[in-house]
Amino acid sequence: MPLLPPTEERPTAWEVFLIFLRLGLTSFGGPIAHLGYFRTEFVTRRRWLSERSYADLVALCQFLPGPASSQVGMALGLTRSGYAGALAAWAGFTLPSAIVLILLALGVSNYGDFIPPGVLHGLKVVAVAVVAQAVWGMARNLCPDVTRITLMAVAACGALLAPAAWGQIAMMALAAAVGLLLCKPKQDAAHEPLPIPVGHRAGAIWLALFFVLLLGLPVLAGWMPSRPLAMVDAFYRSGALVFGGGHVVMPLLQAEVVPPGWVGNDAFLAGYGAAQAVPGPLFTFAAFLGASMNGAPTGWTGGLLCLVAIFAPSFLLVAGALPFWERLRRSRHAQAGLAGINAGVVGLLVAALYQPVWTSAVLRPADFGLALVALVALMFWKLPPWLVVAGSAAAGWLIGA
């Protein structure tokens, strides 16, 4: 299918790349914070889509395996500039952290001296403000009545009591059921269509390719033993079968690369720490592992190979599911279910605001003060997020010095 023609309202793939490149250079704080940055950039500032449509995208990506924030970015790029836009959004958001991690793996920089601990802590603190701003803005729009406020609170409590991926999925399913029963859409509620440049036939092909690779790569790796094919198989499966984001994929990756001797356990742990110190998606840890391989392919070749392999399932799922999701959103029953799901999404964000964002960052009164100043700077002073991030990092360094 041809790409959508660029217009004043529809950016080119290059423009999409530059927008996401800036986000990839400044989006610290993990996947929940990334969704906050995306909301500020594309709902509030650029008005690419409405709050409701953004929440629907987030809800879809919460259901799909893989990194939710990266999938939301791919979906945004896809809706604006077609397939090229999806790839541009992924490249811009992912490559900055992937390049840094490959350089670290090659020994160009020493991680211990690369970023002072105080700076790292300041970046964790600013994530509290970013997520809090996103939660407040989304709650105002998506939880306008007692039913949905209650559903938000129940989802948050459930996610905190059952933090595993199955707990989040269960909360989303419960929210959908409650929405179907209690959240009846208004008769005059207009559908807010997303411009999806992918037809149903193409979507079915992408979904079929996802399953063909998932089932076929292990068989192919068994028939044709080779290190590159085994790496692609291991990282593709890791990206295809993990719900819950980057932190959940770490044990699976460790089981894939450490026991066979591909990467030493000390190097694995060092890379895990480095991945949390850089902006962008945590799945770029795959680039560090690929560049650290004991034996070919390694270095840049290994890093890029593993990076593409772990993100490939996300692209296939987003391109395959989005056209069917758009049709589902038109149904009045689906709209009622989505109203509940969107309230549940806000609840999951509330839970994430506490654990792990708050509990890992706010350890003393000075941390609370820094988070409060950062929140005021974002919500009331209207400072750009990158400036607030930089200021918080500097403040964390001064406090920790």
N, C-alpha and C positions, 0 to 999 in steps of 0.2 A: 504494500500500500504506500503511495507517495506521501511524503512528509507534508504537513500542513504549511501553506505559504506564510511567510513572516509578514506581520502587519505591525501597526503601532501598538496593538494590544497583544500581539502574539510574537514574542521575541524569537530571534534566531537561536539555533543551537549554540552558537558561540556566545551570545549574550547570556543564555542559561548557564553555560560553563563558567563565565566570569562571576555571575551572581553566587553560584554554589562554591566557587573557589574561595571567595571572601568568607563564606560560611565555614568552609573546610579549614580555613586558617584561624578562625576565631571561636569556633563552637566547642568549648570545653564543657565538661560536666556529665558526659554520658548520654544515653539515648533519650531519656526523659527531658533533659535540658535541651537536646537537639530539637525535639518537637516544639519546645517553647521558642527557640530561635526561629524555626520555620514559621510558626504562627505569627510572630512579630513581623517577619520579612514579607510573607506572602498573603496573609490575611489583613493585617493592620496597615502595613506600609504600602505594598504594591497592589493590594486588592485583586489578586489573581483569582481568588475564590472566596466564598462566604465562610463564616464561622461554621455553619452547619455542614457545608460540603467538605471543609477541612476535617471536621470531626468524623464524617463518614469515611474519609480516606484513612484516618488514623484507626478507626474501628476495623476496617478491612485488613490493614497491615497487622493489627493485633491478633487477628485470626490466622494469618499466614505464618508459617515457620520462617525463621531468619531474622535479620536485624530490622526492627520496625521503622526506626528513623531513616535508615538508608532506603527502605522500600517506599516510604512516604516521599522522599526526595526523588526517587525514580518516577513515581507516579505523577508528581508535580511536573517534572520535565517532560514526561510523556504527554500529558494533557496540553502542554503549551507548544511543544515543538516536535512531537512525534517520537519515533524511535531514536533519532539522533539527539533529541532533547533529553530522553531518559539516560542515554549513555553519557551525555555532557554533564547532567546533574550528578550522576554517580562519579564520574572522573573528577569533577571539581571538588566534590565533598570528600572524596576518598584519597586522592593522590598526595595531598600535603602530608598527612600523617603516615601514609605508606612509604613515601620517600624518606622521611626522617627515620622510620623504623628500620628500613633497609640499610641506611647509612650507619645506624647504631649497630646493627648486626654485623656489618663489615668492619667494625672497630674504628670508624672515622671519628666518632665522638664517644666519650666515656660517660655512661648514663649517670653515674654518681655525681659528676661535676657538671652535667649538662644543664640540669634545672635544680636550683637550691630547694631544699624541703619547704621553706617558707613560701616560695612561689607556688609550689604544688598545692599547699594547703589553701592559699588564697584562691586558687582556681576551683577548689572544691567548695569553698564558701560562696563564691559568686554563683555557682550552680544552684544553691538554695534560693537565691533571689530570682534567677531565671525561671526555675520551676514554679515558684510561688506566683510570679506574674502570670505564667501560662494557666495555672490552676484557677486563679481569680478571674481572669478574662473568660475562660471557657465555662466556668461555673455560672457566671452571670448570664451567659447566652443559652447554655444547654440544660440548666437546672432551674427553670423559672417558676416551678410550683413545688408544693409540699411532697408530692409523689416522687418526683425526680430528685429532689434534695435528699429525701429518705433513701432512695435507691443508691445515690452517690455515697452516702454514709455507710450503707450496708456493704457495698462493693469495696470501699476502702477498708472496712474492718475485716471482711473476708480475705482480701489480699494480704493483709498484715498477719492474719492467723494462719493462712496457707500460702506462703510466699512462693511456692514452687510454680512452675509453668502451668500445671494442671489446675491449680487453684485460681489463677487468673482466667483460664479458659472457662472454668466453672462459673466464675462471677459474671463473665460476659454472657454465657448462656442463660443464667438466671435473669440478668438484666433484660435480655431479649424477650424472655417469657413474660416478665412483669410488664414490659413495654407493650406487648401484644394485648395484654389484658386491661391495662389501666391508662396507657398513654395514647388516646385516640387522636389522630391528627385532625386539625381543623379542616372543614369542608373547603375553605378557600385557600388552603396552604398550597402555594405554587411549588412545583418541582424546580429545583435549581440544577439544571443539567451540567455535567462535566463534559468538556469537549474531548471525547475519547477517539483518537485516530486509529483505533484497532477494531476491526470487525469481529463478529462472533466466530466466524470460521477461522480467522487468524488466531483468535484467542484460544480456540480449541487446539490448534496446532501447537501453540506455545506450551499449553498444559500437557499435551501428549509428549512433547519433547522433554519436558521436566521429568516425567515418569520413565521415559525410555532411558535417559541418562542415569537416573537414580537406580534403576534395576539392571541396566546394561553395563555400566562401568565396572562393577565388581566382577561380572562374568568375563568381560573383556580383559580386565587386569589379571584374571586367573589363567586365561588362555594365552595371553601375550605378556609374560612377566617383564616388566621394565620399571625403573624407578620413576620416570616422569608420569607414566600412566597410573602407577600406584598412588603417587602424590595427588593427581587430579581426582582420582576416586575417593581418597580419604578426605580431602578438603571439600569436594562437592557434597558428599554425604553429610559432613559436619554442617554445612550451610543449609542443607535441605531438610534436616530432621530435628533441628533445635528450635524450640519455642522459648521465648523469654529474653532474647537479646544476647549481647556479647559476653556477659559474665557467665551465662549458662553454657556457652560453647567451650569454655576453657577446659573443664575436665575431659570433655570428649576429645578435644585436640591433643591434650596431654596423653590420653590413651592411644592416640593414633601415631604420634611422632616419637614419644620417649621410649616405650618398650622395644620398638624395632631398632633403636639406636640412631634414628635419623637426627635427633636433636638431644643434647644432654639435658638433664633435669635442671642444672644450675642455669644454663642458657635459657631454658624455657621460663623459669621464674623471673630472670632478669628482664626478658622480653615482655612478660606479663606486666611487670611494674612500669616499663617504658611505655607500653600501650595506653596505660591510664594517665600518663603525663602529657600526651599529645592531644590536640583537638581532633575532631572527626570521629568516625565510627570505631568501636573497639574491635570489630572484625578485621581491621587492618593488621592486627596481631599476626594474621596469616602471612603477611609479607615478611615480617621479622623471622618467622619460622622457616619460610622458604629460603630466605637469604642465609640462614644459619645451618642449613643441611650439611651433614657429614657425607660428602660425596655429591657428584653431579646429579641433577642440576642444582646449583647453589648460587649465591650472590644475587645479582639483579635478575637473572633468568629464573632462578628458583623462586625468588620473592614475587615477581610478577605473575608467574604461573600459579602459585598458590593463592594469590590475591584474586585473580580472575576466577579460579575454580570455586572459591568459597562464596563469591558474590553472584555467580552465574544462576544458581537456583532462584535468587531473589528477583532477578530480571525476568526470568521465565514465568514465575508466579505472578508478578505484577502485570506483565503484558498479557498473560492468559486470563487472569481473574477480573481485571478492571472492566472489560466490556460487559461481562455477565453481572458484575456488581452494579453497573450503571442501570441496567434493565431492572434489577431487583429493587433499586432505590425508588423506582416509579410507583411500585405497588403501595396501596394505602396500608395494607398489613405490614409490609416491609418498613414503611415510614414509622408505624407505631413501634415495631421492634427496634428500629434504629434509634428512636427517641430514648428508649430504655438503654440501649447499648451505649449511646453517647453519654448518658448520665453515668453509666458504669465506667466508661473510659475516664471521666473526670475523677471518679472514685479511685481508680487505679493510679492516677496521677497524684492524688492526695496521699495514697499509701506510699508511693515512691518518694514523695516530698519528705516524708518522715524517714523511711527506710528504703534505700541506703543514703539518700542525699543529705538529710539533716543529721542523722546519727554519725556519719563519717566525717562531717565538716564542722559542726557547731560543738566544740569541746570545751569552750571556756567563754566568759563574758565578752572578751574582745572579738571572738568569732561571731557572736550574735550581733554585736554592734556593727561589724563590717558587713554582715548579711543585710542588716536593716538599711544601712546607707546605700548599699548596692540596689536594694529594692526600690528605695525612694528615687535613686538616680534613674532607674529604668522607667518607673511608673509616673513620676511627677516632674522630674527634671527633663525627661524625654531625651536623655543622652543615648547615643548609639550603643548597641550591645558590645561591640568590639572595644569601645573606650572604657566601658564599665569593667569588662573582663581584664583589660590591661591595668586599670587602676586597682582592681582587687588583687591581682597578682603582685603588684608593687607593694600594696599595703600588707599583704601576707608576708612578703619578704622582710618588710620593716618590723612587723610585729614579731616575727620569728627570729630576727637577728639578735 
